[in-house]
Amino acid sequence: MRVIRIVTPPLAANCYLIMDEKKAIIDVGGDAEFIFRALKRHIDPRELDYVFLTHSHYDHAAAAGYFKGIGKIAIHEEEMKLLRLQRFASVFGVSFKAFEPDILLRGGEVFELGELELEVIHTPGHSPGSVCFYEPKKKWLFSGDTVFAYGSFGRYDLPGGNGRLLLDSIEKLSKLDVVNLYPGHEDVVEGNAKESILESLRIARMFI
């Protein structure tokens, strides 16, 4: 079992390939050719069981349509409402290859991958259907754009964003026991990552 970080164009979003009995990727970036080429260094992409999306912004999800029929695509139902409302044109004006997800998330689902299990936590605020994935045994958190390393947190001034909901979501995450933090951008935190989340909460309370 291992986690491989892949930094993807166009905005250096972190994608995470999880190698377990079942194989999954969390977010796929915005450049399909790049992500498939990167995956082939480790696996045949057709071996993927799941494609988990933390949210629908193009730098994390624009390549998702190219995975249809490969791994099961999972995204929160509120994100699909946003994508359909925008006709798969992102808030940044980038068009997606339209897709229908295989799994609509609501929060609370648990996906067994083998040694790892991922619990879905609905964390709206950065976008309506943002989710995080928590591994309770390892105490790992894949946080998308909700919280980042060292006290940063996601913006909430885009369509569908909501500062009050984001603050509530960060408070929810602050109650988890987190050792490693795998955010949607910038550095991974390995060891005592809860301190980063608590710092994000402290700063968010000052500005939201």
C-alpha positions in Angstrom: 0.0 0.0 0.0 1.3 3.4 -0.9 0.2 6.9 -1.9 1.9 8.6 -4.9 1.4 12.4 -5.4 1.1 13.6 -8.9 1.3 17.4 -9.4 -0.8 18.3 -12.4 -1.2 21.3 -14.8 -2.5 23.9 -15.2 -2.5 25.1 -11.6 -0.3 22.6 -9.9 -3.1 20.6 -8.3 -2.1 17.6 -6.3 -3.6 14.3 -7.4 -3.1 11.1 -5.3 -2.8 7.7 -6.7 -3.6 5.1 -4.0 -2.0 1.7 -4.6 -3.8 -0.9 -2.5 -5.8 -4.1 -3.2 -8.1 -1.7 -5.1 -6.5 1.2 -6.8 -7.9 4.7 -6.7 -7.0 8.2 -7.7 -8.1 11.3 -5.8 -8.6 14.1 -8.3 -7.3 14.0 -11.9 -6.2 17.5 -12.7 -7.1 19.5 -15.8 -4.9 17.9 -18.5 -6.0 14.4 -19.5 -2.9 13.6 -21.6 -0.6 14.6 -18.7 -2.4 12.6 -16.0 -2.6 9.4 -18.1 1.1 9.7 -19.0 1.9 10.1 -15.3 -0.3 7.2 -14.2 1.4 4.9 -16.8 4.7 5.3 -14.9 3.0 3.3 -12.0 0.1 1.3 -13.3 -2.1 0.7 -16.4 -4.8 3.3 -15.9 -7.4 0.6 -16.7 -6.5 -1.0 -13.4 -8.1 1.9 -11.5 -11.2 0.9 -9.5 -12.2 4.4 -8.4 -11.8 8.0 -9.5 -12.6 10.2 -6.5 -13.2 13.9 -7.0 -12.9 16.3 -4.1 -14.7 19.0 -6.1 -15.5 20.1 -9.6 -13.1 23.0 -10.3 -11.3 22.4 -13.5 -7.8 22.2 -12.1 -8.9 19.1 -10.1 -11.6 17.6 -12.3 -11.5 18.7 -16.0 -9.9 15.4 -17.0 -12.5 13.3 -15.3 -14.6 12.7 -18.4 -11.7 10.8 -20.0 -11.8 8.3 -17.1 -15.4 7.3 -17.8 -15.5 3.5 -18.3 -12.2 3.0 -16.5 -12.6 3.6 -12.8 -15.9 4.4 -11.1 -16.2 8.2 -11.0 -17.4 9.5 -7.6 -18.4 13.1 -6.9 -20.7 14.8 -4.5 -24.2 15.3 -5.8 -24.0 19.1 -5.2 -21.0 19.4 -7.5 -22.9 17.6 -10.3 -25.7 20.1 -9.9 -23.1 22.9 -10.3 -21.6 21.3 -13.3 -24.9 20.7 -15.0 -26.0 24.2 -14.2 -22.9 25.5 -15.9 -23.2 23.0 -18.8 -19.8 21.6 -17.9 -18.2 25.0 -18.4 -16.2 25.8 -15.3 -16.3 29.0 -13.3 -13.0 29.8 -15.0 -14.4 29.5 -18.5 -12.8 26.1 -19.2 -15.0 23.5 -20.9 -15.1 20.0 -19.5 -15.7 16.7 -21.3 -19.2 16.0 -19.9 -19.6 12.9 -17.9 -22.1 11.1 -15.7 -20.7 9.9 -12.4 -21.0 6.3 -11.4 -21.4 7.2 -7.7 -23.1 10.3 -6.3 -21.7 11.1 -2.9 -23.6 12.6 0.0 -21.1 12.3 2.8 -20.6 9.4 5.2 -19.8 6.7 2.7 -16.9 4.4 3.3 -14.9 2.8 0.5 -12.8 -0.2 1.4 -9.6 -0.4 -0.7 -7.8 -3.1 1.2 -5.5 -2.0 3.9 -7.0 1.5 3.6 -10.6 2.7 3.9 -11.7 6.1 2.9 -14.5 7.9 4.7 -16.3 10.7 2.7 -16.7 13.9 4.7 -18.9 16.6 3.1 -17.0 19.9 3.5 -18.9 22.7 1.6 -17.6 26.2 1.5 -14.9 26.2 -1.2 -17.7 24.8 -3.4 -21.1 23.3 -2.6 -20.1 19.7 -2.9 -16.5 19.8 -1.7 -15.5 16.6 0.1 -12.5 15.3 2.0 -11.5 11.7 2.3 -10.4 10.4 5.8 -8.5 7.2 6.5 -9.2 6.6 10.2 -6.6 3.9 10.9 -3.7 5.8 9.4 -5.2 9.1 10.3 -4.7 10.5 6.9 -6.8 13.3 5.4 -7.1 14.1 1.7 -8.5 17.6 2.0 -8.9 18.9 -1.5 -9.1 22.7 -1.4 -10.8 22.9 2.0 -7.5 23.2 4.0 -3.9 23.3 3.1 -0.6 23.0 4.9 0.5 25.5 7.6 -2.8 27.3 8.1 -4.0 28.0 4.6 -7.6 27.3 3.5 -9.6 27.4 0.3 -11.1 30.5 -1.2 -14.8 31.0 -1.0 -15.4 33.9 -3.5 -16.2 31.7 -6.5 -19.7 30.7 -7.6 -21.1 28.3 -5.1 -18.6 29.3 -2.4 -19.7 30.2 1.1 -17.5 31.5 3.8 -19.7 30.5 6.7 -20.0 27.0 5.4 -16.2 26.8 4.8 -15.6 27.9 8.4 -18.0 25.2 9.6 -16.2 22.6 7.5 -12.8 23.6 8.9 -14.2 23.3 12.4 -15.5 19.8 11.5 -12.1 18.8 10.2 -10.4 20.2 13.3 -12.1 17.5 15.4 -10.4 14.7 13.5 -7.2 13.1 14.6 -5.0 13.8 11.6 -1.3 12.7 11.3 -0.8 13.2 7.5 -2.5 15.9 5.4 -2.7 15.5 1.7 -4.1 18.8 0.3 -5.2 19.8 -3.1 -2.3 22.1 -3.6 1.2 22.8 -2.2 2.9 20.7 0.4 1.9 17.4 2.0 2.3 17.4 5.8 3.5 14.2 7.3 3.3 14.0 11.0 1.2 16.2 13.4 -0.9 17.5 10.6 -3.7 18.4 13.0 -1.7 21.5 13.9 -2.0 22.7 10.3 -5.8 22.3 10.5 -6.0 24.1 13.8 -4.0 26.9 12.4 -6.3 27.1 9.4 -9.2 27.3 11.8 -7.6 30.0 13.8 -6.8 32.1 10.8 -10.2 31.5 9.1 -12.0 32.7 12.3 -10.0 36.0 11.9 -11.0 36.6 8.3 -14.4 35.0 7.6 
